[in-house]
Amino acid sequence: MSDELVKTVTALEARVRASELAMLLGGADDRRNAVVTIHAGAGGTEAQDWVEMLARQYVRYAESKGFKASVVDSLEGEEAGLKSITFEIEGEYAYGIFSAERAVHRLVRISPFDAAKRRHTSFASLDVFPEVDEEVEIEVRDEDIRIDTYRSSGHGGQHINVTDSAVRITHLATGLVAQCQNERSQHRNKDKAMAVLKARLYQLRLDELKKKQDIENAAKGEISFGNQIRSYVLAPYQLVKDHRTGYEVGDPDRVLNGDLDGFVKAWLLVKKKGTLPPRGTTKQDDDI
């Protein structure tokens, strides 16, 4: 009885949180699936490891909400981690929820790659695009793109591709690039890459229609110090703080394991009000 009651209460709490988030999402594209890309910024190997940590965090967050997360493309770092990764998130309100995370994220920790055990600061940038379906017309003419094929990279094993099945599509007018290497055939990789390209072109169209960038884009800048929206501090103290809203959690492990609803809800409340609060730092932030 006790175990069953705990399961019931947990399920109800999850439904309540989902309903609260849905009430804050009213954008035309918020219900769509999302295409998420994470890029390493300043910090070298540290930043590439940070990309891999963030990717794991967001996949776990997606799964906790009943979404399906699938990797489209990834580029491994020379020593560790990932230089970049792109994955699809399938689920109702996926774009609306994940767009709250679109910005630069900072990590402060004692480096596992530094023999002197010094503290390092790393940055990674997360971009989110709404997935395009039949309702949205995005024309991509053959003469507007260049398609390159190459051999997929990976750790090896029985499933690694040994032919040039990976596909990279470059949109010549905008310079946007989309690629996929995780499917088994060149045809499927091409379809996935084209879907990602259309999602990015659609996001570009949305941005161009606005005379002024919305508060999400205003919070995003170069992938370096001073442009982050959130800091994950693991040393000398432990704290995850969103600099846009002031929302913070003193248990980084919980957040890195996918507990992001508090941060997302806090940002959506700010966004709904239509004003971006002054970005300040605590004394501890200044010391880092």
C-alpha positions as CSV (number, residue, x, y, z in Angstrom):
1,M,0.0,0.0,0.0
2,S,2.8,2.4,0.9
3,D,4.7,1.8,-2.3
4,E,1.6,2.2,-4.4
5,L,0.7,5.4,-2.6
6,V,4.2,6.9,-3.3
7,K,3.9,5.9,-7.0
8,T,0.5,7.5,-7.3
9,V,1.6,10.8,-5.6
10,T,4.7,10.9,-7.7
11,A,2.7,10.5,-10.9
12,L,0.2,13.2,-9.8
13,E,3.0,15.6,-9.0
14,A,4.5,15.1,-12.5
15,R,1.1,15.7,-14.1
16,V,0.7,18.9,-12.0
17,R,4.1,20.2,-13.0
18,A,3.4,19.4,-16.7
19,S,0.1,21.3,-16.5
20,E,1.7,24.3,-14.9
21,L,4.3,24.5,-17.7
22,A,1.7,24.0,-20.4
23,M,-0.3,27.0,-19.0
24,L,2.8,29.2,-19.5
25,L,3.3,28.1,-23.1
26,G,1.1,29.8,-25.7
27,G,3.5,30.4,-28.6
28,A,2.5,29.3,-32.1
29,D,5.4,26.8,-32.1
30,D,5.5,25.8,-28.5
31,R,3.7,22.5,-29.1
32,R,6.1,21.3,-31.7
33,N,8.9,18.8,-31.3
34,A,12.4,20.4,-30.8
35,V,15.8,20.1,-32.4
36,V,18.5,20.8,-29.9
37,T,22.2,21.5,-30.6
38,I,24.9,22.0,-28.0
39,H,28.3,23.5,-29.0
40,A,31.5,23.7,-26.9
41,G,32.7,27.2,-26.2
42,A,35.7,28.6,-24.3
43,G,37.5,26.0,-22.3
44,G,39.0,23.4,-24.6
45,T,38.7,19.8,-23.4
46,E,36.9,21.1,-20.3
47,A,34.2,22.6,-22.5
48,Q,33.9,19.5,-24.6
49,D,33.4,17.4,-21.5
50,W,30.8,20.0,-20.4
51,V,28.9,19.5,-23.6
52,E,28.7,15.8,-22.9
53,M,27.4,16.5,-19.4
54,L,24.8,18.9,-20.6
55,A,23.7,16.4,-23.3
56,R,23.2,13.7,-20.7
57,Q,21.3,16.2,-18.5
58,Y,18.9,17.2,-21.2
59,V,18.2,13.7,-22.4
60,R,17.4,12.7,-18.9
61,Y,15.1,15.7,-18.5
62,A,13.4,14.9,-21.8
63,E,12.8,11.3,-20.7
64,S,11.5,12.4,-17.3
65,K,8.8,14.3,-19.1
66,G,7.9,11.3,-21.3
67,F,9.6,12.7,-24.4
68,K,11.7,10.7,-26.8
69,A,15.2,11.9,-27.4
70,S,17.3,10.7,-30.3
71,V,20.8,11.7,-31.4
72,V,21.0,13.1,-35.0
73,D,24.7,13.9,-35.1
74,S,27.7,14.3,-32.8
75,L,31.3,15.4,-33.1
76,E,33.7,13.9,-30.6
77,G,36.5,15.9,-28.9
78,E,40.1,15.1,-29.4
79,E,40.7,14.0,-25.8
80,A,37.3,13.7,-24.2
81,G,33.7,14.8,-24.4
82,L,31.9,16.3,-27.5
83,K,32.6,19.3,-29.6
84,S,28.9,19.4,-30.6
85,I,25.8,17.2,-30.5
86,T,22.4,17.5,-32.1
87,F,19.4,15.6,-31.0
88,E,15.6,15.5,-31.6
89,I,13.1,15.8,-28.8
90,E,9.7,14.4,-29.6
91,G,6.8,15.3,-27.4
92,E,4.0,17.8,-26.8
93,Y,5.4,21.3,-25.9
94,A,9.0,20.0,-26.4
95,Y,10.0,23.2,-28.2
96,G,8.3,25.5,-25.8
97,I,10.0,23.9,-22.8
98,F,13.5,23.5,-24.3
99,S,13.5,27.0,-25.8
100,A,13.8,28.2,-22.1
101,E,17.3,26.7,-22.1
102,R,18.5,28.4,-25.3
103,A,21.7,30.3,-24.3
104,V,25.2,29.9,-22.9
105,H,25.8,27.7,-19.8
106,R,28.8,28.0,-17.5
107,L,30.5,25.3,-15.5
108,V,32.9,25.9,-12.6
109,R,34.7,22.9,-11.1
110,I,38.0,21.3,-10.1
111,S,39.2,19.9,-13.4
112,P,39.4,16.1,-13.7
113,F,41.9,16.8,-16.6
114,D,44.2,19.0,-14.6
115,A,46.9,17.1,-12.6
116,A,47.3,20.2,-10.4
117,K,43.6,20.0,-9.5
118,R,43.0,23.6,-10.3
119,R,39.6,25.2,-10.7
120,H,38.4,25.7,-14.3
121,T,35.6,27.6,-16.0
122,S,33.9,26.1,-19.1
123,F,31.2,27.3,-21.5
124,A,28.7,25.6,-23.8
125,S,26.0,27.1,-26.0
126,L,22.6,25.5,-26.5
127,D,20.4,26.2,-29.5
128,V,16.8,25.1,-29.9
129,F,14.7,25.0,-33.1
130,P,11.1,24.0,-33.7
131,E,10.8,20.9,-35.8
132,V,9.1,21.7,-39.1
133,D,6.1,19.6,-40.3
134,E,3.7,19.7,-43.3
135,E,1.9,22.7,-41.8
136,V,5.0,24.9,-42.4
137,E,6.2,25.6,-45.9
138,I,10.0,25.8,-46.0
139,E,11.2,25.6,-49.6
140,V,14.8,24.3,-50.1
141,R,15.7,24.2,-53.8
142,D,18.4,21.9,-55.1
143,E,20.4,24.8,-56.4
144,D,20.4,26.5,-53.0
145,I,22.2,23.7,-51.2
146,R,25.4,21.7,-51.4
147,I,25.3,18.0,-50.3
148,D,28.5,16.3,-49.1
149,T,28.9,12.7,-48.0
150,Y,31.6,11.4,-45.7
151,R,32.4,8.4,-43.6
152,S,30.7,8.3,-40.2
153,S,33.0,8.6,-37.2
154,G,32.6,6.8,-33.9
155,H,34.2,4.5,-31.3
156,G,33.9,1.5,-33.7
157,G,32.2,-1.8,-33.2
158,Q,29.9,-3.9,-35.3
159,H,27.5,-1.1,-36.2
160,I,30.0,1.5,-37.4
161,N,29.5,2.6,-41.0
162,V,32.3,1.6,-43.4
163,T,30.8,3.5,-46.4
164,D,30.4,7.2,-47.0
165,S,26.9,7.2,-45.6
166,A,27.1,10.4,-43.4
167,V,25.5,13.5,-45.0
168,R,26.3,17.2,-44.6
169,I,23.9,19.8,-46.2
170,T,25.1,23.4,-46.6
171,H,22.5,26.1,-47.3
172,L,24.5,28.4,-49.6
173,A,22.6,31.6,-49.1
174,T,22.7,31.6,-45.3
175,G,25.7,29.4,-44.6
176,L,23.6,27.2,-42.3
177,V,24.9,23.6,-42.1
178,A,23.1,20.4,-41.0
179,Q,24.5,17.0,-40.9
180,C,23.6,13.5,-39.8
181,Q,25.7,10.3,-39.4
182,N,23.7,8.2,-36.9
183,E,21.3,6.4,-39.4
184,R,22.4,3.3,-41.2
185,S,21.8,4.5,-44.7
186,Q,22.8,7.6,-46.7
187,H,19.2,8.1,-47.7
188,R,18.0,8.3,-44.0
189,N,20.9,10.4,-43.0
190,K,20.0,12.9,-45.8
191,D,16.3,13.0,-44.7
192,K,17.4,13.7,-41.1
193,A,19.9,16.4,-42.1
194,M,17.3,18.0,-44.3
195,A,14.8,18.1,-41.4
196,V,17.3,19.8,-39.2
197,L,18.2,22.3,-41.9
198,K,14.5,23.2,-42.4
199,A,14.1,23.6,-38.6
200,R,17.0,26.1,-38.6
201,L,15.7,27.9,-41.6
202,Y,12.3,28.2,-39.9
203,Q,13.9,29.6,-36.8
204,L,15.8,32.1,-38.9
205,R,12.6,33.1,-40.5
206,L,11.0,33.7,-37.1
207,D,13.9,35.8,-36.0
208,E,13.8,37.9,-39.1
209,L,10.1,38.6,-38.7
210,K,10.7,40.3,-35.4
211,K,11.9,43.9,-35.4
212,K,13.6,43.4,-32.1
213,Q,15.0,40.1,-30.7
214,D,12.8,38.7,-28.0
215,I,14.2,38.3,-24.5
216,E,15.5,34.8,-25.2
217,N,17.8,36.0,-27.9
218,A,18.8,39.1,-26.0
219,A,20.1,36.8,-23.2
220,K,22.3,34.8,-25.7
221,G,25.7,36.0,-26.9
222,E,29.2,34.8,-27.4
223,I,30.0,31.5,-25.8
224,S,32.2,33.0,-23.1
225,F,32.3,34.8,-19.8
226,G,29.6,37.4,-19.2
227,N,27.0,35.9,-21.6
228,Q,25.9,32.9,-19.6
229,I,22.3,32.6,-18.4
230,R,23.2,29.9,-15.9
231,S,26.2,28.9,-13.8
232,Y,26.8,25.4,-12.5
233,V,29.3,25.8,-9.7
234,L,30.7,22.6,-8.2
235,A,33.7,24.2,-6.4
236,P,34.5,25.9,-4.1
237,Y,30.8,25.8,-3.1
238,Q,27.9,24.0,-4.8
239,L,25.2,26.0,-6.5
240,V,23.3,26.1,-9.8
241,K,22.0,29.6,-10.4
242,D,20.0,31.2,-13.3
243,H,21.2,34.7,-13.8
244,R,18.0,35.8,-15.6
245,T,15.6,34.9,-12.8
246,G,17.6,34.5,-9.7
247,Y,16.3,30.9,-9.3
248,E,18.9,28.7,-7.7
249,V,19.4,25.1,-6.4
250,G,22.1,24.0,-4.0
251,D,22.3,20.4,-5.3
252,P,24.0,20.4,-8.7
253,D,23.9,16.6,-8.9
254,R,20.1,16.7,-8.9
255,V,20.0,19.3,-11.7
256,L,22.6,17.5,-13.8
257,N,20.5,14.4,-13.5
258,G,17.7,16.2,-15.3
259,D,15.7,18.1,-12.6
260,L,15.2,21.3,-14.6
261,D,11.5,22.1,-14.1
262,G,12.1,24.8,-11.6
263,F,14.5,26.7,-13.9
264,V,12.2,26.3,-16.9
265,K,9.1,27.5,-15.0
266,A,10.9,30.5,-13.5
267,W,12.0,31.6,-16.9
268,L,8.6,31.1,-18.5
269,L,7.1,33.2,-15.8
270,V,9.5,36.0,-16.6
271,K,8.9,35.6,-20.3
272,K,5.2,35.8,-19.8
273,K,5.5,39.1,-18.1
274,G,7.5,40.4,-21.1
275,T,10.3,42.0,-19.2
276,L,13.9,40.8,-18.5
277,P,15.0,41.6,-15.0
278,P,18.4,43.2,-14.4
279,R,21.2,40.6,-14.6
280,G,23.2,40.7,-11.4
281,T,25.7,38.5,-9.8
282,T,26.3,37.6,-6.2
283,K,29.6,38.3,-4.5
284,Q,30.5,34.6,-4.9
285,D,29.8,34.9,-8.7
286,D,32.2,37.8,-8.9
287,D,35.0,35.9,-7.1
288,I,34.9,33.1,-9.7
